[in-house]
Amino acid sequence: MDLASFLAEPLSYSFIQRGMLALIMVGGISAVVGCFVVVRGMSFFGDALSHAILPGVALSYTASGGYVASNLFIGGLGAGIVSALVIAWLTRKVEVKEDSAIAIVFVTMFALGIAIVSTQTSYAADLSHILFGSINGISHGDLLMVAALGAVVLLIIALLYKEFQIISFDLSLAHSLRLPVEFLRILLLLLIAVTIVASLQAVGIALMLALLTTPAATARLLVKRLHHMIVIASLLGIISGVVGFYASYYLDIPSGACIVLTMSVIFGVVFFLQSSWNRFRARE
């Protein structure tokens, strides 16, 4: 099989074309938001929030009579926004530390989601799709939803880029400039929630953290400036999505797992090369 046939064969199916487009959008959008997650040290929040949307997804699932292909975005978005706002409310003062609040909301919402899904008589297979994604099940409507949510996220980040940059690196400067720090913090939490919901069907709840953090962490090894980091992370997210998707098709492995493993391999290679280069320079 030549290269052209290798690349073209999977795309002969319309549902695979939709999946590929979704992965390109999800990979790029998640990486942009993930840069702020990484520089602000919010990886634990991203992981917790990706699991905390489960009750909303579960409610949509049960309301449809156990039909996992139904639109789960609305339920997931509602649960994500509620979880982000509850965490922001609990951590508005120092009585409850942020990591404790995140952990409490995480385990409560995730347990609630499992309880709701388990009320269905046959839920094991569909639960695995919710947790680990089902990229081949993306419909045209799902694709439009991903595009719309992604456009909103990117537009807000573009309009408030300087403000997000300041609160990410220098809170003292943010307060001295009288920026609405608390509002910006909550808004960033909501953007993370929206991004997670947009990426839900691509890799599922369990693997969402990789999309948010791995491309951004890889880009941070290569560059120091945030805008450079965002560009490189987006490219890595898109490339990982495409490569992982082809690997999934030809190796018959779940797409979410392939995409995450591709991202991890890229991170490992970059980390190894940078470490080797730093040791080489130290010897000079």
Contacts in CASP RR format, 6 or more apart in sequence:
PFRMAT RR
TARGET T0000
AUTHOR 0000-0000-0000
METHOD contacts of the structure
MODEL  1
MDLASFLAEPLSYSFIQRGMLALIMVGGISAVVGCFVVVRGMSFFGDALS
HAILPGVALSYTASGGYVASNLFIGGLGAGIVSALVIAWLTRKVEVKEDS
AIAIVFVTMFALGIAIVSTQTSYAADLSHILFGSINGISHGDLLMVAALG
AVVLLIIALLYKEFQIISFDLSLAHSLRLPVEFLRILLLLLIAVTIVASL
QAVGIALMLALLTTPAATARLLVKRLHHMIVIASLLGIISGVVGFYASYY
LDIPSGACIVLTMSVIFGVVFFLQSSWNRFRARE
1 9 0 8 1.000
6 246 0 8 1.000
7 246 0 8 1.000
10 16 0 8 1.000
10 20 0 8 1.000
10 245 0 8 1.000
10 246 0 8 1.000
10 249 0 8 1.000
11 17 0 8 1.000
11 20 0 8 1.000
15 136 0 8 1.000
15 137 0 8 1.000
15 138 0 8 1.000
16 136 0 8 1.000
16 249 0 8 1.000
18 138 0 8 1.000
18 139 0 8 1.000
18 140 0 8 1.000
18 142 0 8 1.000
18 143 0 8 1.000
19 135 0 8 1.000
19 136 0 8 1.000
19 137 0 8 1.000
19 138 0 8 1.000
19 143 0 8 1.000
19 202 0 8 1.000
19 245 0 8 1.000
20 242 0 8 1.000
20 245 0 8 1.000
21 143 0 8 1.000
22 135 0 8 1.000
22 138 0 8 1.000
22 142 0 8 1.000
22 143 0 8 1.000
22 146 0 8 1.000
22 201 0 8 1.000
22 202 0 8 1.000
23 135 0 8 1.000
23 202 0 8 1.000
23 238 0 8 1.000
23 241 0 8 1.000
23 242 0 8 1.000
23 245 0 8 1.000
23 255 0 8 1.000
23 259 0 8 1.000
24 238 0 8 1.000
24 241 0 8 1.000
24 242 0 8 1.000
25 146 0 8 1.000
25 147 0 8 1.000
25 150 0 8 1.000
25 198 0 8 1.000
26 146 0 8 1.000
26 198 0 8 1.000
26 199 0 8 1.000
26 202 0 8 1.000
26 203 0 8 1.000
26 211 0 8 1.000
27 199 0 8 1.000
27 202 0 8 1.000
27 211 0 8 1.000
27 215 0 8 1.000
27 234 0 8 1.000
27 237 0 8 1.000
27 238 0 8 1.000
27 240 0 8 1.000
27 241 0 8 1.000
28 215 0 8 1.000
28 233 0 8 1.000
28 234 0 8 1.000
28 237 0 8 1.000
28 238 0 8 1.000
29 150 0 8 1.000
29 153 0 8 1.000
29 154 0 8 1.000
29 195 0 8 1.000
29 198 0 8 1.000
29 199 0 8 1.000
30 195 0 8 1.000
30 199 0 8 1.000
30 208 0 8 1.000
30 211 0 8 1.000
30 212 0 8 1.000
30 215 0 8 1.000
30 237 0 8 1.000
31 211 0 8 1.000
31 215 0 8 1.000
31 216 0 8 1.000
31 219 0 8 1.000
31 230 0 8 1.000
31 233 0 8 1.000
31 234 0 8 1.000
31 236 0 8 1.000
31 237 0 8 1.000
31 238 0 8 1.000
32 153 0 8 1.000
32 154 0 8 1.000
32 157 0 8 1.000
32 230 0 8 1.000
32 233 0 8 1.000
32 234 0 8 1.000
33 153 0 8 1.000
33 157 0 8 1.000
33 191 0 8 1.000
33 192 0 8 1.000
33 195 0 8 1.000
33 212 0 8 1.000
34 192 0 8 1.000
34 195 0 8 1.000
34 212 0 8 1.000
34 213 0 8 1.000
34 215 0 8 1.000
34 216 0 8 1.000
34 233 0 8 1.000
35 216 0 8 1.000
35 219 0 8 1.000
35 220 0 8 1.000
35 226 0 8 1.000
35 229 0 8 1.000
35 230 0 8 1.000
35 233 0 8 1.000
36 42 0 8 1.000
36 157 0 8 1.000
36 164 0 8 1.000
36 168 0 8 1.000
36 188 0 8 1.000
37 43 0 8 1.000
37 45 0 8 1.000
37 46 0 8 1.000
37 192 0 8 1.000
37 212 0 8 1.000
37 213 0 8 1.000
37 216 0 8 1.000
38 213 0 8 1.000
38 216 0 8 1.000
38 217 0 8 1.000
38 220 0 8 1.000
39 168 0 8 1.000
39 169 0 8 1.000
39 216 0 8 1.000
39 220 0 8 1.000
39 226 0 8 1.000
39 229 0 8 1.000
40 168 0 8 1.000
40 188 0 8 1.000
42 192 0 8 1.000
43 209 0 8 1.000
43 212 0 8 1.000
43 213 0 8 1.000
44 99 0 8 1.000
44 102 0 8 1.000
45 87 0 8 1.000
45 98 0 8 1.000
45 102 0 8 1.000
45 189 0 8 1.000
45 192 0 8 1.000
46 192 0 8 1.000
46 196 0 8 1.000
46 208 0 8 1.000
46 209 0 8 1.000
46 212 0 8 1.000
46 213 0 8 1.000
47 106 0 8 1.000
47 208 0 8 1.000
47 209 0 8 1.000
48 83 0 8 1.000
48 87 0 8 1.000
48 102 0 8 1.000
48 103 0 8 1.000
48 105 0 8 1.000
48 106 0 8 1.000
49 80 0 8 1.000
49 83 0 8 1.000
49 84 0 8 1.000
49 87 0 8 1.000
49 106 0 8 1.000
49 189 0 8 1.000
49 192 0 8 1.000
49 193 0 8 1.000
49 196 0 8 1.000
50 196 0 8 1.000
50 205 0 8 1.000
50 206 0 8 1.000
50 208 0 8 1.000
50 209 0 8 1.000
50 212 0 8 1.000
51 106 0 8 1.000
51 109 0 8 1.000
51 110 0 8 1.000
51 205 0 8 1.000
51 206 0 8 1.000
52 79 0 8 1.000
52 80 0 8 1.000
52 83 0 8 1.000
52 105 0 8 1.000
52 106 0 8 1.000
52 109 0 8 1.000
52 110 0 8 1.000
53 75 0 8 1.000
53 76 0 8 1.000
53 77 0 8 1.000
53 78 0 8 1.000
53 79 0 8 1.000
53 80 0 8 1.000
53 83 0 8 1.000
53 109 0 8 1.000
53 193 0 8 1.000
53 196 0 8 1.000
53 197 0 8 1.000
53 200 0 8 1.000
53 205 0 8 1.000
54 79 0 8 1.000
54 109 0 8 1.000
54 110 0 8 1.000
54 112 0 8 1.000
54 113 0 8 1.000
54 114 0 8 1.000
54 117 0 8 1.000
54 130 0 8 1.000
54 205 0 8 1.000
55 79 0 8 1.000
55 109 0 8 1.000
55 112 0 8 1.000
55 113 0 8 1.000
55 116 0 8 1.000
56 72 0 8 1.000
56 75 0 8 1.000
56 76 0 8 1.000
56 78 0 8 1.000
56 79 0 8 1.000
56 80 0 8 1.000
56 113 0 8 1.000
56 116 0 8 1.000
57 72 0 8 1.000
57 75 0 8 1.000
57 76 0 8 1.000
57 79 0 8 1.000
57 113 0 8 1.000
57 130 0 8 1.000
57 200 0 8 1.000
57 205 0 8 1.000
58 112 0 8 1.000
58 113 0 8 1.000
58 114 0 8 1.000
58 116 0 8 1.000
58 117 0 8 1.000
58 130 0 8 1.000
59 75 0 8 1.000
59 79 0 8 1.000
59 116 0 8 1.000
60 70 0 8 1.000
60 71 0 8 1.000
60 72 0 8 1.000
60 74 0 8 1.000
60 75 0 8 1.000
60 76 0 8 1.000
61 67 0 8 1.000
61 68 0 8 1.000
61 70 0 8 1.000
61 72 0 8 1.000
61 116 0 8 1.000
61 117 0 8 1.000
61 120 0 8 1.000
61 126 0 8 1.000
61 130 0 8 1.000
62 116 0 8 1.000
62 117 0 8 1.000
62 119 0 8 1.000
62 120 0 8 1.000
64 70 0 8 1.000
65 120 0 8 1.000
66 120 0 8 1.000
66 123 0 8 1.000
66 126 0 8 1.000
68 126 0 8 1.000
68 129 0 8 1.000
68 130 0 8 1.000
68 134 0 8 1.000
69 134 0 8 1.000
69 137 0 8 1.000
69 139 0 8 1.000
71 141 0 8 1.000
71 142 0 8 1.000
71 145 0 8 1.000
72 130 0 8 1.000
72 200 0 8 1.000
72 201 0 8 1.000
73 142 0 8 1.000
73 145 0 8 1.000
73 149 0 8 1.000
73 197 0 8 1.000
73 198 0 8 1.000
73 200 0 8 1.000
76 197 0 8 1.000
76 200 0 8 1.000
77 149 0 8 1.000
77 193 0 8 1.000
77 194 0 8 1.000
77 197 0 8 1.000
79 109 0 8 1.000
80 193 0 8 1.000
80 196 0 8 1.000
80 197 0 8 1.000
81 190 0 8 1.000
81 193 0 8 1.000
83 105 0 8 1.000
83 109 0 8 1.000
83 193 0 8 1.000
84 186 0 8 1.000
84 189 0 8 1.000
84 190 0 8 1.000
84 192 0 8 1.000
84 193 0 8 1.000
85 186 0 8 1.000
85 189 0 8 1.000
85 190 0 8 1.000
86 101 0 8 1.000
86 105 0 8 1.000
87 98 0 8 1.000
87 101 0 8 1.000
87 102 0 8 1.000
87 105 0 8 1.000
87 189 0 8 1.000
88 182 0 8 1.000
88 185 0 8 1.000
88 186 0 8 1.000
88 189 0 8 1.000
90 96 0 8 1.000
90 101 0 8 1.000
90 104 0 8 1.000
90 105 0 8 1.000
91 97 0 8 1.000
91 98 0 8 1.000
91 101 0 8 1.000
92 182 0 8 1.000
117 123 0 8 1.000
117 126 0 8 1.000
117 127 0 8 1.000
117 130 0 8 1.000
120 126 0 8 1.000
129 204 0 8 1.000
130 200 0 8 1.000
130 204 0 8 1.000
130 205 0 8 1.000
131 204 0 8 1.000
131 205 0 8 1.000
131 206 0 8 1.000
132 203 0 8 1.000
132 204 0 8 1.000
132 206 0 8 1.000
132 207 0 8 1.000
132 254 0 8 1.000
132 256 0 8 1.000
132 257 0 8 1.000
133 200 0 8 1.000
133 201 0 8 1.000
133 202 0 8 1.000
133 203 0 8 1.000
133 204 0 8 1.000
133 207 0 8 1.000
133 254 0 8 1.000
133 255 0 8 1.000
133 256 0 8 1.000
134 201 0 8 1.000
135 201 0 8 1.000
135 202 0 8 1.000
135 203 0 8 1.000
135 245 0 8 1.000
135 248 0 8 1.000
135 255 0 8 1.000
135 256 0 8 1.000
136 255 0 8 1.000
137 201 0 8 1.000
138 146 0 8 1.000
138 201 0 8 1.000
138 202 0 8 1.000
142 201 0 8 1.000
145 198 0 8 1.000
146 198 0 8 1.000
146 199 0 8 1.000
149 194 0 8 1.000
149 195 0 8 1.000
149 197 0 8 1.000
149 198 0 8 1.000
150 194 0 8 1.000
150 195 0 8 1.000
150 198 0 8 1.000
152 194 0 8 1.000
153 191 0 8 1.000
153 194 0 8 1.000
153 195 0 8 1.000
153 198 0 8 1.000
156 187 0 8 1.000
156 191 0 8 1.000
157 164 0 8 1.000
157 191 0 8 1.000
160 184 0 8 1.000
160 187 0 8 1.000
161 227 0 8 1.000
163 174 0 8 1.000
163 179 0 8 1.000
163 184 0 8 1.000
164 184 0 8 1.000
164 188 0 8 1.000
165 226 0 8 1.000
166 173 0 8 1.000
166 174 0 8 1.000
166 177 0 8 1.000
166 179 0 8 1.000
167 174 0 8 1.000
167 179 0 8 1.000
167 181 0 8 1.000
167 184 0 8 1.000
167 185 0 8 1.000
167 188 0 8 1.000
168 226 0 8 1.000
169 226 0 8 1.000
171 181 0 8 1.000
174 181 0 8 1.000
174 184 0 8 1.000
175 181 0 8 1.000
192 212 0 8 1.000
195 212 0 8 1.000
196 208 0 8 1.000
196 212 0 8 1.000
199 208 0 8 1.000
199 211 0 8 1.000
200 208 0 8 1.000
202 211 0 8 1.000
202 255 0 8 1.000
202 256 0 8 1.000
202 259 0 8 1.000
203 210 0 8 1.000
203 211 0 8 1.000
203 255 0 8 1.000
203 256 0 8 1.000
203 259 0 8 1.000
203 260 0 8 1.000
204 256 0 8 1.000
207 256 0 8 1.000
207 257 0 8 1.000
207 259 0 8 1.000
207 260 0 8 1.000
210 259 0 8 1.000
210 260 0 8 1.000
210 263 0 8 1.000
210 264 0 8 1.000
211 237 0 8 1.000
211 259 0 8 1.000
211 260 0 8 1.000
211 263 0 8 1.000
214 240 0 8 1.000
214 260 0 8 1.000
214 263 0 8 1.000
214 264 0 8 1.000
214 266 0 8 1.000
214 267 0 8 1.000
215 233 0 8 1.000
215 234 0 8 1.000
215 236 0 8 1.000
215 237 0 8 1.000
215 240 0 8 1.000
215 263 0 8 1.000
216 229 0 8 1.000
216 233 0 8 1.000
217 267 0 8 1.000
218 232 0 8 1.000
218 233 0 8 1.000
218 236 0 8 1.000
218 263 0 8 1.000
218 266 0 8 1.000
218 267 0 8 1.000
218 270 0 8 1.000
218 271 0 8 1.000
219 228 0 8 1.000
219 229 0 8 1.000
219 230 0 8 1.000
219 232 0 8 1.000
219 233 0 8 1.000
219 236 0 8 1.000
220 229 0 8 1.000
221 267 0 8 1.000
221 270 0 8 1.000
221 271 0 8 1.000
221 274 0 8 1.000
222 232 0 8 1.000
222 270 0 8 1.000
222 274 0 8 1.000
223 229 0 8 1.000
223 232 0 8 1.000
236 263 0 8 1.000
236 266 0 8 1.000
237 263 0 8 1.000
239 266 0 8 1.000
240 259 0 8 1.000
240 262 0 8 1.000
240 263 0 8 1.000
240 266 0 8 1.000
241 259 0 8 1.000
241 262 0 8 1.000
243 262 0 8 1.000
244 255 0 8 1.000
244 256 0 8 1.000
244 258 0 8 1.000
244 259 0 8 1.000
244 261 0 8 1.000
244 262 0 8 1.000
245 255 0 8 1.000
245 258 0 8 1.000
245 259 0 8 1.000
247 253 0 8 1.000
247 258 0 8 1.000
247 262 0 8 1.000
248 254 0 8 1.000
248 255 0 8 1.000
248 256 0 8 1.000
248 257 0 8 1.000
248 258 0 8 1.000
248 259 0 8 1.000
251 258 0 8 1.000
END
